Amino acid sequence: MLNVKTMLTAALCALPGLSTAATLDFEEFTSFQQLGTAFTTQGFRFTATSGDMLAYPAGVVPTVPESGSTSVGMSNQPSKPAPVNSSLTVTSVTGDRFNLNSFRAAKGCNAGQFFAAFASTSLDILGHRADGSTVSLSFVFDGIANDNPASDFETVSFSGFTNLTSFSVTGQGGARGGYSFLLDDVNVTLAPVPLSAGRPAADGRRVRRLGGPAPAAQAACLSHRPVNSH
């Protein structure tokens, strides 16, 4: 006979809207705007550790690459005499561990090469795990910029970026450093958490099954929307 805990867990996992996967697409930003050094979307917090962030809806700002939808771009201080590398960090609002699967990225200048001296030529992505270990990837842009979302934005796929507490993205290269880059469609999945018979987890949170709502933050679940594709 199934016990009550098992039945309750199965029922919670079957509830609609409690998805374990999400594509962070930034579509809530419908106008060009400065996002400053931090914003939250779909249960994840983006923090600029060098520079600041801006929202670029499709067709609004002609001097940046088009993703076909809203993207988030990094800016910095071009007046600095030394090269500047922009960087941002992403964490789960609820503290859940997560896997980074992919995102789309652009180097930060359009076909007219506006801001070409500040555009990143590559990205360094660094994932941090709860046990203190890290995983990294360096992605080199192909250099194509022809005002076409299919070519200006490239898909970066990740292997081994699992059970993360955070990841960072840093722009590299460019005549003035990795001043500018853009991101869109960040695809993440909640990392599996084993069931425990009511015992607290090592970090003080009660262990729960993958996909279950956080005890004090059900409203801040990873995503209440289906995965979008572009």
DRENPA-3360 file (N, C-alpha, C; in nm, 2 decimals, always signed):
BEGIN
1 = MLNVKTML = +0.09/-0.12/+0.00/+0.00/+0.00/+0.00/+0.09/+0.12/+0.00 ~ +0.05/+0.22/-0.08/+0.13/+0.35/-0.09/+0.11/+0.43/+0.04 ~ +0.21/+0.48/+0.10/+0.19/+0.56/+0.21/+0.14/+0.70/+0.18 ~ +0.10/+0.78/+0.27/+0.04/+0.91/+0.25/+0.14/+1.00/+0.19 ~ +0.27/+1.00/+0.24/+0.37/+1.09/+0.19/+0.40/+1.07/+0.04 ~ +0.41/+0.94/+0.00/+0.43/+0.91/-0.14/+0.32/+0.96/-0.23 ~ +0.19/+0.94/-0.18/+0.08/+0.98/-0.26/+0.07/+1.13/-0.27 ~ +0.10/+1.20/-0.16/+0.10/+1.35/-0.16/+0.21/+1.41/-0.26;
9 = TAALCALP = +0.33/+1.35/-0.25/+0.43/+1.39/-0.34/+0.40/+1.37/-0.49 ~ +0.34/+1.26/-0.52/+0.30/+1.23/-0.66/+0.19/+1.33/-0.70 ~ +0.10/+1.37/-0.61/+0.00/+1.46/-0.65/+0.05/+1.60/-0.67 ~ +0.15/+1.64/-0.59/+0.21/+1.77/-0.61/+0.29/+1.78/-0.74 ~ +0.36/+1.67/-0.77/+0.43/+1.67/-0.90/+0.35/+1.68/-1.02 ~ +0.22/+1.63/-1.00/+0.13/+1.63/-1.12/+0.05/+1.76/-1.14 ~ +0.07/+1.85/-1.04/+0.00/+1.98/-1.05/+0.04/+2.06/-1.17 ~ -0.05/+2.12/-1.25/-0.01/+2.20/-1.37/+0.07/+2.33/-1.32;
17 = GLSTAATL = +0.16/+2.37/-1.40/+0.23/+2.50/-1.37/+0.36/+2.48/-1.29 ~ +0.37/+2.36/-1.23/+0.49/+2.34/-1.14/+0.60/+2.27/-1.23 ~ +0.64/+2.34/-1.34/+0.73/+2.29/-1.43/+0.87/+2.28/-1.37 ~ +0.95/+2.18/-1.41/+1.09/+2.18/-1.36/+1.19/+2.23/-1.46 ~ +1.14/+2.28/-1.57/+1.22/+2.34/-1.68/+1.17/+2.47/-1.72 ~ +1.25/+2.56/-1.76/+1.21/+2.69/-1.81/+1.31/+2.75/-1.91 ~ +1.25/+2.83/-2.00/+1.34/+2.91/-2.08/+1.32/+3.06/-2.04 ~ +1.42/+3.12/-1.99/+1.41/+3.26/-1.95/+1.43/+3.34/-2.07;
25 = DFEEFTSF = +1.31/+3.40/-2.11/+1.31/+3.47/-2.24/+1.30/+3.62/-2.24 ~ +1.28/+3.67/-2.11/+1.27/+3.82/-2.09/+1.16/+3.89/-2.16 ~ +1.06/+3.82/-2.20/+0.95/+3.88/-2.27/+0.86/+3.97/-2.19 ~ +0.88/+3.98/-2.06/+0.81/+4.07/-1.98/+0.85/+4.22/-2.00 ~ +0.97/+4.23/-2.06/+1.02/+4.36/-2.09/+0.98/+4.40/-2.24 ~ +0.88/+4.49/-2.25/+0.82/+4.52/-2.38/+0.87/+4.65/-2.43 ~ +0.96/+4.72/-2.36/+1.02/+4.84/-2.41/+1.16/+4.85/-2.37 ~ +1.24/+4.92/-2.45/+1.38/+4.94/-2.42/+1.39/+5.00/-2.28;
33 = QQLGTAFT = +1.47/+4.95/-2.19/+1.49/+5.00/-2.06/+1.62/+4.96/-1.99 ~ +1.67/+5.04/-1.90/+1.78/+5.01/-1.83/+1.74/+4.92/-1.71 ~ +1.80/+4.81/-1.69/+1.77/+4.72/-1.58/+1.86/+4.73/-1.46 ~ +1.96/+4.82/-1.48/+2.05/+4.84/-1.37/+2.14/+4.72/-1.34 ~ +2.18/+4.70/-1.22/+2.27/+4.59/-1.18/+2.20/+4.46/-1.14 ~ +2.07/+4.46/-1.13/+2.00/+4.34/-1.08/+1.85/+4.34/-1.13 ~ +1.80/+4.22/-1.16/+1.66/+4.21/-1.19/+1.63/+4.06/-1.17 ~ +1.50/+4.03/-1.15/+1.45/+3.89/-1.13/+1.35/+3.86/-1.24;
41 = TQGFRFTA = +1.36/+3.73/-1.29/+1.27/+3.69/-1.40/+1.25/+3.54/-1.38 ~ +1.12/+3.49/-1.37/+1.08/+3.35/-1.37/+1.16/+3.27/-1.26 ~ +1.18/+3.34/-1.15/+1.24/+3.27/-1.04/+1.39/+3.27/-1.03 ~ +1.45/+3.35/-1.12/+1.60/+3.36/-1.13/+1.64/+3.51/-1.12 ~ +1.75/+3.53/-1.05/+1.80/+3.66/-1.03/+1.93/+3.68/-1.11 ~ +1.93/+3.79/-1.19/+2.05/+3.82/-1.27/+2.11/+3.94/-1.20 ~ +2.24/+3.93/-1.18/+2.32/+4.04/-1.11/+2.44/+4.08/-1.19 ~ +2.45/+4.20/-1.23/+2.57/+4.25/-1.30/+2.68/+4.27/-1.20;
49 = TSGDMLAY = +2.79/+4.20/-1.22/+2.91/+4.21/-1.13/+3.01/+4.31/-1.19 ~ +3.00/+4.34/-1.32/+3.08/+4.44/-1.38/+2.99/+4.50/-1.49 ~ +2.96/+4.63/-1.48/+2.87/+4.69/-1.58/+2.73/+4.69/-1.54 ~ +2.63/+4.71/-1.63/+2.49/+4.70/-1.60/+2.42/+4.64/-1.72 ~ +2.29/+4.62/-1.70/+2.21/+4.54/-1.80/+2.10/+4.63/-1.86 ~ +2.06/+4.59/-1.98/+1.96/+4.67/-2.05/+1.87/+4.56/-2.12 ~ +1.74/+4.60/-2.14/+1.65/+4.51/-2.21/+1.63/+4.57/-2.35 ~ +1.64/+4.48/-2.45/+1.63/+4.52/-2.59/+1.52/+4.44/-2.66;
57 = PAGVVPTV = +1.39/+4.49/-2.66/+1.29/+4.42/-2.74/+1.32/+4.42/-2.89 ~ +1.27/+4.33/-2.96/+1.29/+4.31/-3.10/+1.25/+4.44/-3.18 ~ +1.33/+4.49/-3.27/+1.30/+4.60/-3.35/+1.30/+4.74/-3.29 ~ +1.35/+4.75/-3.17/+1.34/+4.88/-3.10/+1.47/+4.95/-3.11 ~ +1.58/+4.88/-3.10/+1.71/+4.95/-3.10/+1.79/+4.90/-3.22 ~ +1.81/+4.98/-3.32/+1.87/+4.92/-3.44/+2.02/+4.91/-3.44 ~ +2.08/+4.96/-3.33/+2.23/+4.95/-3.32/+2.28/+4.82/-3.25 ~ +2.19/+4.73/-3.21/+2.23/+4.61/-3.15/+2.18/+4.49/-3.23;
65 = PESGSTSV = +2.24/+4.37/-3.21/+2.19/+4.25/-3.28/+2.05/+4.22/-3.24 ~ +1.97/+4.16/-3.34/+1.84/+4.12/-3.31/+1.83/+3.97/-3.28 ~ +1.76/+3.93/-3.18/+1.74/+3.79/-3.15/+1.60/+3.74/-3.20 ~ +1.52/+3.83/-3.24/+1.38/+3.80/-3.28/+1.28/+3.82/-3.17 ~ +1.33/+3.85/-3.05/+1.25/+3.87/-2.93/+1.33/+3.95/-2.84 ~ +1.28/+3.98/-2.72/+1.35/+4.06/-2.62/+1.48/+3.99/-2.57 ~ +1.59/+4.06/-2.57/+1.71/+4.00/-2.52/+1.77/+4.10/-2.41 ~ +1.86/+4.05/-2.33/+1.92/+4.13/-2.23/+2.07/+4.15/-2.26;
73 = GMSNQPSK = +2.11/+4.28/-2.27/+2.25/+4.31/-2.31/+2.33/+4.37/-2.19 ~ +2.46/+4.35/-2.20/+2.55/+4.41/-2.10/+2.61/+4.54/-2.15 ~ +2.62/+4.64/-2.07/+2.69/+4.77/-2.10/+2.79/+4.79/-1.99 ~ +2.88/+4.89/-2.02/+2.98/+4.92/-1.92/+3.03/+5.06/-1.94 ~ +3.15/+5.10/-1.91/+3.20/+5.23/-1.91/+3.31/+5.25/-2.02 ~ +3.27/+5.28/-2.14/+3.37/+5.29/-2.25/+3.47/+5.40/-2.23 ~ +3.45/+5.49/-2.14/+3.54/+5.61/-2.12/+3.66/+5.56/-2.03 ~ +3.66/+5.44/-1.98/+3.77/+5.40/-1.90/+3.89/+5.38/-1.99;
81 = PAPVNSSL = +4.01/+5.41/-1.95/+4.13/+5.40/-2.03/+4.17/+5.26/-2.06 ~ +4.14/+5.17/-1.96/+4.18/+5.03/-1.97/+4.06/+4.95/-2.02 ~ +4.09/+4.83/-2.09/+3.98/+4.75/-2.14/+3.89/+4.70/-2.02 ~ +3.76/+4.70/-2.05/+3.66/+4.66/-1.95/+3.59/+4.54/-1.99 ~ +3.58/+4.44/-1.90/+3.50/+4.32/-1.93/+3.37/+4.32/-1.85 ~ +3.26/+4.31/-1.92/+3.13/+4.31/-1.85/+3.10/+4.16/-1.81 ~ +3.03/+4.15/-1.69/+3.01/+4.02/-1.64/+2.88/+4.02/-1.56 ~ +2.80/+3.91/-1.57/+2.68/+3.89/-1.49/+2.68/+3.75/-1.42;
89 = TVTSVTGD = +2.60/+3.74/-1.32/+2.58/+3.61/-1.24/+2.44/+3.58/-1.23 ~ +2.40/+3.45/-1.25/+2.26/+3.41/-1.24/+2.25/+3.31/-1.12 ~ +2.15/+3.33/-1.04/+2.12/+3.24/-0.93/+1.97/+3.21/-0.92 ~ +1.93/+3.11/-0.85/+1.79/+3.08/-0.83/+1.74/+3.16/-0.71 ~ +1.63/+3.22/-0.72/+1.57/+3.30/-0.61/+1.55/+3.22/-0.49 ~ +1.50/+3.09/-0.51/+1.47/+3.01/-0.39/+1.58/+2.93/-0.34 ~ +1.70/+2.94/-0.41/+1.81/+2.86/-0.36/+1.82/+2.72/-0.42 ~ +1.73/+2.68/-0.51/+1.73/+2.55/-0.57/+1.85/+2.53/-0.65;
97 = RFNLNSFR = +1.90/+2.41/-0.66/+2.01/+2.37/-0.75/+1.95/+2.36/-0.89 ~ +2.02/+2.39/-0.99/+1.97/+2.38/-1.13/+2.08/+2.34/-1.23 ~ +2.03/+2.30/-1.34/+2.12/+2.27/-1.45/+2.11/+2.37/-1.56 ~ +2.22/+2.42/-1.62/+2.22/+2.51/-1.73/+2.23/+2.43/-1.86 ~ +2.13/+2.43/-1.95/+2.13/+2.35/-2.07/+2.18/+2.43/-2.19 ~ +2.14/+2.55/-2.21/+2.18/+2.63/-2.32/+2.13/+2.78/-2.31 ~ +2.19/+2.86/-2.39/+2.13/+3.00/-2.41/+2.18/+3.05/-2.55 ~ +2.11/+3.15/-2.59/+2.15/+3.22/-2.72/+2.23/+3.34/-2.68;
105 = AAKGCNAG = +2.33/+3.38/-2.76/+2.42/+3.49/-2.73/+2.46/+3.56/-2.85 ~ +2.49/+3.69/-2.84/+2.54/+3.77/-2.95/+2.65/+3.86/-2.90 ~ +2.75/+3.89/-2.99/+2.87/+3.96/-2.95/+2.85/+4.11/-2.91 ~ +2.74/+4.17/-2.95/+2.71/+4.30/-2.91/+2.72/+4.41/-3.01 ~ +2.75/+4.38/-3.14/+2.75/+4.49/-3.24/+2.67/+4.44/-3.36 ~ +2.61/+4.53/-3.44/+2.52/+4.49/-3.55/+2.60/+4.49/-3.68 ~ +2.53/+4.48/-3.79/+2.60/+4.46/-3.92/+2.68/+4.59/-3.96 ~ +2.64/+4.70/-3.91/+2.71/+4.83/-3.93/+2.83/+4.84/-3.84;
113 = QFFAAFAS = +2.85/+4.74/-3.76/+2.97/+4.73/-3.66/+2.96/+4.85/-3.56 ~ +2.84/+4.90/-3.53/+2.83/+5.00/-3.43/+2.88/+4.93/-3.30 ~ +2.96/+5.01/-3.22/+3.02/+4.96/-3.10/+3.11/+4.84/-3.12 ~ +3.17/+4.83/-3.24/+3.25/+4.71/-3.27/+3.37/+4.71/-3.18 ~ +3.43/+4.82/-3.14/+3.54/+4.82/-3.06/+3.51/+4.76/-2.92 ~ +3.38/+4.76/-2.88/+3.34/+4.72/-2.75/+3.28/+4.58/-2.75 ~ +3.26/+4.53/-2.86/+3.19/+4.40/-2.87/+3.27/+4.28/-2.83 ~ +3.22/+4.19/-2.75/+3.29/+4.08/-2.70/+3.32/+3.98/-2.82;
121 = TSLDILGH = +3.43/+3.92/-2.83/+3.46/+3.82/-2.93/+3.44/+3.68/-2.87 ~ +3.43/+3.67/-2.74/+3.41/+3.54/-2.68/+3.34/+3.56/-2.54 ~ +3.29/+3.45/-2.49/+3.23/+3.45/-2.36/+3.30/+3.34/-2.27 ~ +3.33/+3.38/-2.15/+3.37/+3.28/-2.05/+3.25/+3.25/-1.95 ~ +3.21/+3.12/-1.95/+3.10/+3.08/-1.86/+3.15/+2.99/-1.75 ~ +3.12/+3.03/-1.63/+3.17/+2.95/-1.51/+3.05/+2.91/-1.42 ~ +3.04/+2.78/-1.40/+2.93/+2.73/-1.31/+2.98/+2.70/-1.18 ~ +2.91/+2.73/-1.07/+2.95/+2.70/-0.93/+2.85/+2.60/-0.88;
129 = RADGSTVS = +2.90/+2.49/-0.81/+2.82/+2.39/-0.75/+2.82/+2.40/-0.60 ~ +2.72/+2.34/-0.54/+2.71/+2.35/-0.39/+2.83/+2.29/-0.32 ~ +2.90/+2.19/-0.38/+3.01/+2.13/-0.31/+3.14/+2.20/-0.33 ~ +3.13/+2.32/-0.39/+3.25/+2.40/-0.41/+3.32/+2.38/-0.55 ~ +3.28/+2.28/-0.62/+3.35/+2.25/-0.75/+3.29/+2.35/-0.86 ~ +3.36/+2.36/-0.97/+3.32/+2.45/-1.07/+3.33/+2.38/-1.21 ~ +3.26/+2.43/-1.31/+3.27/+2.38/-1.44/+3.27/+2.50/-1.53 ~ +3.35/+2.50/-1.64/+3.37/+2.62/-1.72/+3.36/+2.59/-1.87;
137 = LSFVFDGI = +3.33/+2.69/-1.95/+3.33/+2.68/-2.09/+3.37/+2.81/-2.15 ~ +3.45/+2.81/-2.26/+3.48/+2.93/-2.33/+3.42/+2.92/-2.47 ~ +3.34/+3.02/-2.51/+3.27/+3.02/-2.63/+3.31/+3.13/-2.72 ~ +3.36/+3.10/-2.84/+3.41/+3.20/-2.93/+3.30/+3.24/-3.04 ~ +3.27/+3.36/-3.05/+3.17/+3.40/-3.15/+3.22/+3.39/-3.29 ~ +3.13/+3.36/-3.38/+3.18/+3.34/-3.52/+3.21/+3.48/-3.59 ~ +3.17/+3.59/-3.53/+3.20/+3.72/-3.59/+3.09/+3.77/-3.69 ~ +2.99/+3.68/-3.72/+2.89/+3.72/-3.82/+2.79/+3.82/-3.76;
145 = ANDNPASD = +2.77/+3.93/-3.82/+2.67/+4.03/-3.78/+2.61/+4.09/-3.90 ~ +2.49/+4.04/-3.94/+2.42/+4.09/-4.06/+2.27/+4.13/-4.04 ~ +2.24/+4.16/-3.91/+2.11/+4.20/-3.87/+2.01/+4.09/-3.90 ~ +2.04/+3.97/-3.88/+1.96/+3.86/-3.90/+1.96/+3.77/-3.77 ~ +1.84/+3.75/-3.70/+1.84/+3.68/-3.57/+1.90/+3.54/-3.58 ~ +1.88/+3.48/-3.70/+1.93/+3.34/-3.72/+2.08/+3.33/-3.72 ~ +2.15/+3.44/-3.76/+2.30/+3.43/-3.76/+2.36/+3.52/-3.66 ~ +2.30/+3.63/-3.62/+2.36/+3.72/-3.52/+2.36/+3.66/-3.38;
153 = FETVSFSG = +2.26/+3.58/-3.35/+2.26/+3.51/-3.22/+2.30/+3.37/-3.24 ~ +2.39/+3.32/-3.16/+2.44/+3.18/-3.17/+2.39/+3.10/-3.05 ~ +2.36/+2.97/-3.06/+2.32/+2.89/-2.95/+2.45/+2.83/-2.88 ~ +2.46/+2.85/-2.75/+2.56/+2.79/-2.67/+2.50/+2.68/-2.59 ~ +2.55/+2.56/-2.62/+2.50/+2.44/-2.55/+2.60/+2.39/-2.44 ~ +2.55/+2.34/-2.33/+2.63/+2.31/-2.21/+2.63/+2.16/-2.18 ~ +2.74/+2.11/-2.14/+2.75/+1.97/-2.09/+2.82/+1.97/-1.96 ~ +2.76/+1.91/-1.86/+2.82/+1.91/-1.73/+2.79/+2.02/-1.64;
161 = FTNLTSFS = +2.71/+2.12/-1.68/+2.67/+2.23/-1.60/+2.55/+2.19/-1.52 ~ +2.57/+2.10/-1.42/+2.46/+2.04/-1.35/+2.48/+2.07/-1.20 ~ +2.36/+2.07/-1.13/+2.36/+2.09/-0.98/+2.43/+2.22/-0.94 ~ +2.40/+2.32/-1.02/+2.46/+2.45/-1.00/+2.39/+2.53/-0.89 ~ +2.46/+2.62/-0.82/+2.41/+2.72/-0.73/+2.41/+2.85/-0.80 ~ +2.50/+2.87/-0.90/+2.50/+2.99/-0.98/+2.59/+2.97/-1.11 ~ +2.58/+3.06/-1.20/+2.68/+3.06/-1.31/+2.70/+3.21/-1.35 ~ +2.82/+3.23/-1.40/+2.85/+3.37/-1.45/+2.89/+3.37/-1.59;
169 = VTGQGGAR = +2.86/+3.48/-1.66/+2.90/+3.50/-1.80/+2.98/+3.63/-1.81 ~ +3.10/+3.62/-1.87/+3.19/+3.73/-1.88/+3.23/+3.75/-2.02 ~ +3.22/+3.87/-2.07/+3.27/+3.90/-2.21/+3.42/+3.92/-2.22 ~ +3.47/+3.87/-2.33/+3.62/+3.88/-2.34/+3.65/+3.93/-2.48 ~ +3.77/+3.98/-2.50/+3.81/+4.03/-2.63/+3.76/+4.17/-2.67 ~ +3.78/+4.20/-2.79/+3.73/+4.34/-2.84/+3.85/+4.44/-2.81 ~ +3.85/+4.54/-2.89/+3.96/+4.64/-2.88/+3.96/+4.71/-2.75 ~ +3.84/+4.72/-2.69/+3.83/+4.79/-2.55/+3.78/+4.69/-2.45;
177 = GGYSFLLD = +3.80/+4.56/-2.47/+3.76/+4.46/-2.37/+3.62/+4.41/-2.41 ~ +3.57/+4.31/-2.33/+3.44/+4.25/-2.36/+3.33/+4.34/-2.30 ~ +3.32/+4.46/-2.36/+3.22/+4.56/-2.31/+3.08/+4.52/-2.32 ~ +3.05/+4.46/-2.44/+2.91/+4.43/-2.47/+2.88/+4.29/-2.52 ~ +2.78/+4.23/-2.47/+2.72/+4.10/-2.52/+2.58/+4.09/-2.49 ~ +2.50/+4.01/-2.55/+2.36/+3.99/-2.53/+2.32/+3.85/-2.51 ~ +2.22/+3.82/-2.43/+2.17/+3.69/-2.40/+2.02/+3.68/-2.42 ~ +1.98/+3.56/-2.46/+1.83/+3.54/-2.47/+1.81/+3.39/-2.46;
185 = DVNVTLAP = +1.69/+3.35/-2.42/+1.64/+3.21/-2.42/+1.74/+3.12/-2.33 ~ +1.76/+3.16/-2.21/+1.84/+3.08/-2.12/+1.76/+2.96/-2.07 ~ +1.80/+2.84/-2.11/+1.73/+2.72/-2.07/+1.79/+2.65/-1.95 ~ +1.71/+2.63/-1.85/+1.75/+2.57/-1.72/+1.65/+2.47/-1.68 ~ +1.70/+2.38/-1.59/+1.62/+2.27/-1.54/+1.66/+2.25/-1.39 ~ +1.56/+2.23/-1.31/+1.58/+2.21/-1.17/+1.66/+2.08/-1.15 ~ +1.77/+2.08/-1.07/+1.84/+1.96/-1.04/+1.77/+1.87/-0.95 ~ +1.77/+1.73/-0.98/+1.70/+1.64/-0.89/+1.74/+1.65/-0.75;
193 = VPLSAGRP = +1.64/+1.63/-0.66/+1.67/+1.63/-0.51/+1.61/+1.50/-0.46 ~ +1.69/+1.41/-0.40/+1.63/+1.29/-0.35/+1.53/+1.30/-0.23 ~ +1.43/+1.22/-0.23/+1.34/+1.22/-0.12/+1.40/+1.18/+0.01 ~ +1.36/+1.24/+0.12/+1.41/+1.19/+0.25/+1.29/+1.19/+0.34 ~ +1.28/+1.10/+0.44/+1.17/+1.08/+0.52/+1.16/+1.19/+0.62 ~ +1.14/+1.31/+0.58/+1.12/+1.43/+0.66/+1.25/+1.48/+0.73 ~ +1.37/+1.43/+0.69/+1.49/+1.48/+0.75/+1.53/+1.61/+0.68 ~ +1.58/+1.70/+0.76/+1.63/+1.83/+0.69/+1.75/+1.81/+0.61;
201 = AADGRRVR = +1.76/+1.89/+0.50/+1.88/+1.88/+0.42/+2.00/+1.94/+0.48 ~ +2.12/+1.92/+0.43/+2.24/+1.97/+0.49/+2.24/+2.13/+0.50 ~ +2.17/+2.19/+0.41/+2.17/+2.34/+0.41/+2.06/+2.40/+0.49 ~ +1.98/+2.31/+0.56/+1.88/+2.36/+0.65/+1.74/+2.35/+0.58 ~ +1.73/+2.33/+0.45/+1.60/+2.32/+0.39/+1.55/+2.18/+0.40 ~ +1.42/+2.16/+0.40/+1.37/+2.02/+0.40/+1.38/+1.97/+0.26 ~ +1.43/+1.85/+0.25/+1.45/+1.78/+0.12/+1.31/+1.75/+0.06 ~ +1.30/+1.78/-0.07/+1.17/+1.76/-0.14/+1.20/+1.70/-0.28;
209 = RLGGPAPA = +1.10/+1.64/-0.33/+1.11/+1.58/-0.46/+1.12/+1.68/-0.57 ~ +1.19/+1.65/-0.68/+1.20/+1.74/-0.79/+1.07/+1.78/-0.84 ~ +1.05/+1.91/-0.86/+0.92/+1.96/-0.91/+0.83/+2.01/-0.80 ~ +0.85/+1.97/-0.67/+0.76/+2.01/-0.57/+0.78/+2.16/-0.53 ~ +0.68/+2.22/-0.48/+0.69/+2.37/-0.45/+0.77/+2.39/-0.32 ~ +0.85/+2.49/-0.32/+0.93/+2.53/-0.20/+0.83/+2.56/-0.09 ~ +0.86/+2.51/+0.03/+0.77/+2.53/+0.15/+0.73/+2.67/+0.17 ~ +0.82/+2.77/+0.16/+0.78/+2.91/+0.19/+0.78/+3.00/+0.07;
217 = AQAACLSH = +0.80/+2.94/-0.05/+0.81/+3.02/-0.17/+0.74/+2.96/-0.29 ~ +0.62/+2.90/-0.27/+0.56/+2.84/-0.38/+0.53/+2.93/-0.49 ~ +0.51/+3.06/-0.46/+0.48/+3.16/-0.56/+0.60/+3.19/-0.65 ~ +0.72/+3.15/-0.60/+0.84/+3.18/-0.67/+0.90/+3.06/-0.73 ~ +0.81/+2.96/-0.78/+0.86/+2.84/-0.84/+0.94/+2.88/-0.97 ~ +1.01/+2.78/-1.02/+1.10/+2.81/-1.13/+1.03/+2.87/-1.25 ~ +0.91/+2.82/-1.28/+0.84/+2.88/-1.39/+0.69/+2.84/-1.38 ~ +0.61/+2.93/-1.41/+0.46/+2.91/-1.42/+0.42/+2.92/-1.56;
225 = RPVNSH = +0.51/+2.91/-1.66/+0.48/+2.92/-1.80/+0.54/+2.80/-1.87 ~ +0.48/+2.75/-1.98/+0.55/+2.65/-2.06/+0.67/+2.70/-2.12 ~ +0.76/+2.61/-2.16/+0.88/+2.65/-2.23/+0.85/+2.72/-2.36 ~ +0.91/+2.84/-2.39/+0.89/+2.90/-2.52/+1.00/+2.87/-2.61 ~ +0.97/+2.87/-2.74/+1.08/+2.85/-2.84/+1.06/+2.96/-2.94 ~ +1.17/+3.00/-3.00/+1.17/+3.10/-3.10/+1.22/+3.05/-3.23;
% end
